[in-house]
Amino acid sequence: MLSVSVVRQSWRSWLSFSTEPCGPTWLQVLWTLLFNTAIAVVLTLISWAFSARSDPERILAWNFVIAQSIGFTIYALFEVGAYVIGRARIEAFSTRNRVMFFAGIPIVGCIIGYWIGLSLLGVDVARIVQGAPRVLVAIITVSIIFSTFWYRYMAGRTRLARAEAEHERERARSVELQRQAIDAQLRSLQAQIEPHFLFNTLANVVCLIDAAPDKARLMLERLIELLRASLTASRSERTTLGQEAALIAAYLDILGIRMGKRLSYTVDVPAELREARIPPLSLQPLVENSIKHGLEPKLEGGSVRVVARAANGSLQLDVEDDGLGFKPQSTAGVGLSNLRERMASLYGEQAKLVVQELARGTRVTMTIPLSS
């Protein structure tokens, strides 16, 4: 069963200069039949209005046969032309070639269609033309007039359609450039490890070298892993959830050594989701917010959980802490706004970033399409 949208697209395709028909062929033939019938009815009404002695039924029958002959001849010529020349080449025609093709075929089709229609009605067209050449001239003149008006009407529609298509392409290019600029800017900012975090980590390493060399070594190793992962992510458009989880784990390991028992954490990423594709450095700002604004200011510290799960074709990522939370007007709110803009530029309305205040702490949930 055909949908309304398919019928509408098929009609627009038939009524335009597009050589790429939409919908089934029989529907294109049906539009041709209906249009030809409408022309026959209009011509019959005009003839009946100007001649009281006319026989409407007979005139309608003649006009119907001639209109169908002309209409289907033109339709067939367009199909043959598209097959011989190629639809892509026709769409790329210059203005002059388009005029020759789309106005020339109706003229030829009218002449041939008149000939076929009159022959079907039992008229010896060749004999009439030989005896009265002006009949042929009249047919050609009517064909040219009809084709001229038809072309002017359709040319206007085509120019409007091309202008709208070009406007849409320009808008899409503008949106894409804006998305790339925002994405590049945000990835560049997120790829930079905050100076105070780097300095504090190195200062901790210095302090631990004598007192706890094993911890100092571990902290340096995890810092190297974090810097390497951040650099790799900043140069990529997509990463896997597993790689992002490893980066987060390195970051939390460093903070775990610094904060000691004041920090506990869990990174729960199911094995079947580790190859899911996500934007690089998309979880890091969420975890940084939890630590910086929720747990570090809290005297006894707390815990942070990173959980990934799939739901209804989407990837849902939760970062939850039991810290002090943060206010929307804080720098954390700005960071989340930047991340929200980045997700919107990549996924549009399919991406969501929801901040939920808990009885103790905050949960930030990011939802993006699930892809691998």
N, C-alpha and C positions, 0 to 999 in steps of 0.2 A: 504494500500500500504506500502510495506516494505521500510524503509530508508536504505541508504548505510551503516550507522553505525551498524544497526541491522544485515545486511547481513555479514558485515566484522566480527562482534563479533561471529556470528554463525559459520562462517568458522574457526575462530581461536579456538573456543571451540571444534569443531569437530576434528581439527588437533592437539589437545593437549591431555594430560592425565587428564584433568579436568573431573570429573564425574558430574559436574553441567552444563548441556547443555544450551547454550544461543539461544534465538530465538525459533520459533515454531518447533514442532516435524517434520512436513513435510519437513522443510528446512534441518534438519539433515539427513532425509532419502534421499533427493535430492543430498546432498554432497556425501553420500555413493554410490548412483547410478552413479554419474558422475565419482567418483574416480575408481569404479570398471570398468566402461566402458573404462577409460583411460588405466588401466592396461591391459584390453583385447586387445586394439589397439596396445599397445607397444609390447605385446607378439606376436601378429599376424605379425607385421612388422619384428620382430627378426626372426620368423620362415620363413617368405617369403624371407628374405635376405639370409638365409643359405640354402634354398632349392628352386631351380628354378622350380621344378615340383609341388610345393605345390599349393593347391587351396585356395587362400586368403579368399574368401567368406566363404567357409566351415570352415576354421580354425578360422576365426573371430567369426562365430556363436558358435563354440565350446568354444572358449576362453571367449566369452561374457557370456554364460550360467554358465560356471565354475566360472568365476570371480565374477559374481553377487551372486552365491550361497555361495562362500567363504566370500565375503564382508558382505552380510546381515546376515550370520550366526555369524560372529564375532561381528557385531553390536548388534544382538539380545542377544548374550552371555554377552556382556558388560552391556546391559540394565537390563538383568535378575540378573547379579551379583550385580549391583548397587542397585536394588530393594531388593534383599535378604539380602545383607550385610549392606547396608546403605551407602549413599553417603558421609556422614560426617566421618564415620569410615574408608572408603577407602582413603579419603584425608589425614587422620592421620596415614596411614600405615607407618611402618618402611621401609627402603630401600629394605630389603630382601622380605618383603611381597608385596611391589610394583612390584618387579621383578617377583615374582610368579604370581601375578594377571595380570599385563599388558603384560607380555611375555607369560604366560601360556595360557591365553584365545585365543590369535591369533593362537597358535599351535593347540589347540583343535578345534578352528573354521576352520582352514585350512583343517584338516583331515575330519571333518564332512561336510564341504562345498564341498570338492572334492567328497565325497561319494554322496551327494545330487545332485551335478551338473552332474556327470557321470550317475547317475540313471535317471535323467531327459532326458539325451541324449540317453537312451535306453541301457546303458551298464550294464551288470550284474557284479557289483563290487565284490560281495561276491565270485562269481565263479572265477573271475580273481585273487583275493587275494589268494584263496585256491590253484589255479594252479601255480601262480607265486608270492610268498610272497615278492619278491624283489620290486614289484610294491608298496606295502604298505610301505616298507622301504624307497623307493624313495619319496613317498608322504610325509612321516614324516620328511625326511631329508630336502626336499624343504620347508616344513612348518617351521622347526626350523631355517633354514637360513634366510627365509623371516622375521620371528618374531624377530630374533636377530638384523638384520639391522634396522628394524622398531623401536625396543626398544631403540637401541643406539641413533638413530636420535632423537626420542622423549624425551629420558632421558636428552639429551643435552639441548633441548628446555625447558624442565621442570626445570632443574637446573638454566638456565638463567632466566627464569620467576620468580623462587623463589628468586634468588639473587636480581633481580630488585624489587620484592615486599618487601623484607627485607630492601633494601636500602631506599625505599619509606617510610616504617614504621619508620625506624631510623630517617629519615629526618623530618617526621611528629612529632615524639617524641621530637626531638631537637627544632623544631619550637614551640611546645606547652610549653616546659620547658622555652624557652626564653620568650614566651608571658607571662607565669605566673610570671617569675622573674620581667619583666618590669612592669607588672600590679601591682604586690605587692609593688614594689619600688615606683611607682608613686602614688599609693593609700596611701602609708605610708607618702610620702612627702606632698600630698595634704590634708591629714587628720590633719596635724599639723597647727594650727592657728599661723600665723606669730607673733613672740614675740612682735614686736612693736605695732601691732594691739591690742593684749591682754593687754599690759601695758597701752597703751593710753586709752583703754576702761575703765580699772579699775581706772586710774587717773581721767577720766571724772566722774566716779561714785562718787569718793571722793569729787570732786569739786561740784557736784550737790546735795549731801546729805543735805546740809544746804540750798543752794539757791533754789533748785527745787527737793524736795524729790520724787515727783511723777515721774519725768523723770529719777531719779537715780534708782528708783524701776523698772521702765519699762526697762531701759538699762540692769540691772542685770538679769531680767527675760528673755529678749531676748538673752543675752549672755549664760545663762544656756541652753536655747533651742538650740542655735547654737553649743555649745560644745557637748551636748547630740546627736544631729543629726550628727555631724562630727564623733563622736566616733562610732555610729551605722553604718554609711556609710563606715568607714574604715574597718569594719569587714564583709562587705557584698560584694558579687560579682556583684549583680544587685540591683537597687532600682527603685522606680517609679518616673515618672516625677513630680507627685504631691509632693512627699517627698522632691525631690531636689528643687522644687519651694519654699517649706516651709523653707528649709535651707537658700536659697538665700534671702527670705523675711526677715528672722531674721537677717541676715548679713547686709542687707540694712537698716533695722530699726535702728540698732545700729549706723551705719554711719550717718543715717538721724538725730539722736539726736546729734551726735558729730558735724556734719557740718551745722546743722540748715537749713536755707533757701538756702544754697549753693548747696544742693542736692535734686533733685526730681527723683522719679523712678516709673517704672511701670513693673509689672510682669504679663504678659498676657498668661495664660495657659488654653485653652478651657477644659471644663469639660470632654469631650470625650477622651482627651489625657492624663488625669491625671494618668491613670493606665498604661500608656506606660512604658516599661522597658528600663532603660538607665544605663550606668555605673555610680557608685556613685562618687560624687564630680567631675563631668565633667563640670558643669556650673560654679562652684565656681571660678576656675582660670580665666575664661573669665570675670566674673564680677569684680574680684579683679584687673585685668589689666585695665579695664575701669576706675575704681575709682583711682587706684594708679598712672597710667600714663596719664589718660585723664582728670579727674575732679579735683583731689586734687591739682595739681600744678596750676590750672586755678583760678585766683583770684575770679571771680564771680561764680565759680563752674559750674554746669550744670545738665543735666539729663541723666539717663541711662534707656534703655528699654530692657526687656527680653521677647521675643515673641516665642511661639511654634506653629507650624502648621504641618499638614500632607500633603504630596504631592507625588503622584506616588509610594505609598507603602513605603515611607521614612518619617522619623521624622526630621524636620528642625528646628533648634534652633538658633535664632538670638540674639546677645547681641550688642546693638548699643548705642553709647554715642555721645554727641556733644562737647566733650572736645578737648584737644590738640593733641590727637592721640599719637602714639609711633613709633619709628623707628625700623626696623627689627632687628638691631643689639643690641637692648636694652634687658634688662632682661625679658621684656614681650615677646619678640620674642623667647627667650629660653623656657619660660613657654609654649608658644603655640607649639613649636617644640616637647616638651615632651608630650603634650596632643595629638598632631597629631600622634606620635609614639604609644601612648597607644590605640588610636582609630584604627589605622592600625593593631595592634596586635590582636584586638578583632574582627574587621569586615573586614579586608583586604581592597580590592578596593571599597567595598560598603560604606566606611566611607570617608567623605571629611571635611576639615577644611579650610575655605576661609576667608582671611582678605581683607577687602575692605576699602580704604581710601575715606571718604566722604568730601563734601565741608567743613563741620564742624564736626570733630570727626572721629570715626572709627566704622565699623560694622564687627563683626566676626560671620560667619555662620558655624555651625556644622551640618552635615547631616549624619544620621545613619539609618540602617534599622528599620522600625516601627514594634515593637513586643509588645505583652501584655501578 
